[in-house]
């Protein structure tokens, strides 16, 4: 994944062909991907994915929105990953 805000064209089985730009937010705390796509029924869609580290880098939060032309709904996603701390037995 490029993070220089230049368009990158990709294709996969779920979304088909799409264009993605990835860049840092103005305050450089979030990594943002803006994705333009076309659905299988030829409607335009926009997806935005935001990744952010919190808790001093111990937690990664991924949030996103998907809007499709002609749809009144916006789909959202939110996922959290927490760093696991290894428990080392003390003898």
Number of C-alpha atoms within 10 A of each C-alpha: 8 12 14 10 14 12 16 14 12 12 11 8 6 8 12 12 15 18 16 20 19 21 17 16 11 8 6 10 12 17 17 22 21 18 19 18 20 17 15 11 6 9 12 14 17 17 18 18 19 19 18 16 17 11 9 6 10 12 15 16 15 18 16 17 15 16 16 17 13 9 9 8 10 10 11 13 10 12 10 12 11 13 10 8 7 6 6 6 5 4 3
